[in-house]
């Protein structure tokens, strides 16, 4: 299995204690995911974010329906959390989110995703498409997070 890494950093206004609650609400993931994915959380009701919490999603990728189940592996508010795919399209999806005070009243948010495709090494031929799709998704996420964190009416 070949492991790939996606790494993104984003400077957000406000201390980690101020921005983390947006990410602590799993339902906000719907708001920061591109509409073309038709992403929705299937887990009913409020989701208590903690180690061991399970979150089930549904989405469409290139027209194909995908079910995805993640588990929260680490929960350390307001500094970090880790979600890992239990069932879904990847052989590995391990997403670390960190929130560090930048010393100037803001937060450096970092996303590090370690991922691998199923059926490796045959699936490696699809990596250019996968990288492009992930870049599009995380670019959209960056823009929406910036817009929503700066906006006064953030869902928490």
C-alpha distance (Angstrom), angle and dihedral (degrees) to the residues before:
residue distance angle dihedral
X1 . . .
X2 3.79 . .
X3 3.82 113.0 .
X4 3.80 119.5 -147.2
X5 3.80 127.3 -167.3
X6 3.77 130.7 -144.0
X7 3.81 113.9 -168.0
X8 3.78 125.3 -174.2
X9 3.80 133.0 170.8
X10 3.78 127.9 -166.2
X11 3.78 131.6 179.7
X12 3.80 112.3 -137.7
X13 3.81 130.2 -170.6
X14 3.79 113.7 -110.3
X15 3.77 136.3 35.2
X16 3.82 120.4 -69.0
X17 3.81 89.1 -100.7
X18 3.81 88.5 59.2
X19 3.81 99.8 45.2
X20 3.80 101.5 34.9
X21 3.85 95.4 73.9
X22 3.81 89.9 66.2
X23 3.82 89.3 59.6
X24 3.81 92.7 41.0
X25 3.81 88.5 68.0
X26 3.80 104.3 78.4
X27 3.81 90.6 -161.4
X28 3.81 89.9 67.8
X29 3.80 87.1 71.2
X30 3.81 87.5 75.6
X31 3.82 89.7 57.4
X32 3.80 94.5 51.9
X33 3.80 97.4 44.7
X34 3.83 118.8 92.6
X35 3.83 111.7 -98.6
X36 3.82 91.1 -129.6
X37 3.83 87.9 71.9
X38 3.82 91.9 59.3
X39 3.80 86.8 -143.1
X40 3.79 119.7 -173.3
X41 3.76 136.1 167.2
X42 3.79 110.8 -121.2
X43 3.82 96.7 -172.3
X44 3.81 104.6 104.9
X45 3.80 124.8 -121.9
X46 3.76 128.5 -10.9
X47 3.78 115.9 -15.0
X48 3.79 116.1 -138.9
X49 3.77 103.9 -143.0
X50 3.80 109.9 -139.1
X51 3.79 139.2 119.3
X52 3.78 106.8 -59.8
X53 3.82 96.3 22.8
X54 3.80 111.6 144.4
X55 3.79 122.0 -145.9
X56 3.78 122.2 -171.8
X57 3.81 121.3 -159.0
X58 3.75 137.3 -177.0
X59 3.80 124.8 -155.4
X60 3.77 143.5 152.4
X61 3.78 121.6 -122.0
X62 3.79 117.0 -172.1
X63 3.80 86.8 -17.4
X64 3.80 94.7 -54.1
X65 3.82 117.8 121.4
X66 3.80 113.0 -125.2
X67 3.80 130.3 -170.2
X68 3.78 116.1 -156.2
X69 3.80 130.1 -172.6
X70 3.79 121.0 -169.5
X71 3.76 133.3 -176.4
X72 3.78 126.1 -151.8
X73 3.80 103.8 -122.3
X74 3.80 98.3 176.8
X75 3.79 129.4 22.6
X76 3.81 116.4 -177.2
X77 3.83 109.4 151.8
X78 2.97 128.1 -131.3
X79 3.80 94.6 9.2
X80 3.79 110.1 46.8
X81 3.75 151.2 -16.2
X82 3.78 135.5 -175.4
X83 3.77 128.7 -150.0
X84 3.78 122.9 -169.6
X85 3.77 129.1 -167.6
X86 3.80 111.9 -115.0
X87 3.80 94.7 177.3
X88 3.78 127.6 7.1
X89 3.78 147.4 84.6
X90 3.81 98.7 -44.6
X91 3.78 131.1 72.4
X92 3.81 84.7 -141.4
X93 3.82 132.1 11.8
X94 3.80 115.0 168.0
X95 3.82 112.9 165.9
X96 3.80 120.5 -170.8
X97 3.81 117.6 -168.1
X98 3.82 117.6 -168.0
X99 3.80 130.7 -176.7
X100 3.81 117.8 -163.0
X101 3.80 127.7 -179.9
X102 3.79 105.5 -116.0
X103 3.82 93.1 -152.3
X104 3.81 92.3 -117.0
X105 3.79 100.2 77.0
X106 3.78 95.8 -83.1
X107 3.78 138.6 96.0
X108 3.78 128.8 -120.2
X109 3.78 104.4 -145.0
X110 3.78 116.0 -163.5
X111 3.79 128.6 -168.5
X112 3.78 117.2 -164.6
X113 3.78 115.9 -180.0
X114 3.77 121.2 -173.4
X115 3.79 108.4 -166.1
X116 3.78 142.0 165.2
X117 3.78 131.8 -168.9
X118 3.79 122.7 -122.8
X119 3.78 119.6 -109.6
X120 3.78 92.8 30.5
X121 3.02 130.6 -152.6
X122 3.83 91.5 28.9
X123 3.81 92.4 50.6
X124 3.81 92.4 56.5
X125 3.80 87.5 86.9
X126 3.84 86.4 71.8
X127 3.83 94.2 54.3
X128 3.83 96.2 101.5
X129 3.81 89.4 56.3
X130 3.82 92.7 43.6
X131 3.83 92.0 49.3
X132 3.81 90.5 49.1
X133 3.81 92.2 48.7
X134 3.80 92.6 48.0
X135 3.81 91.6 47.7
X136 3.82 89.8 51.8
X137 3.81 92.0 48.5
X138 3.80 94.4 47.2
X139 3.82 92.7 43.9
X140 3.80 88.8 54.6
X141 3.81 90.1 45.8
X142 3.83 91.0 51.0
X143 3.78 92.1 51.9
X144 3.81 95.0 45.2
X145 3.80 93.4 46.0
X146 3.81 90.3 51.1
X147 3.80 90.8 49.1
X148 3.81 95.7 44.9
X149 3.81 98.7 41.7
X150 3.80 90.4 50.9
X151 3.82 92.0 45.2
X152 3.82 118.6 91.1
X153 3.83 94.8 -134.2
X154 3.82 102.0 63.3
X155 3.80 115.6 159.1
X156 3.79 110.3 -121.9
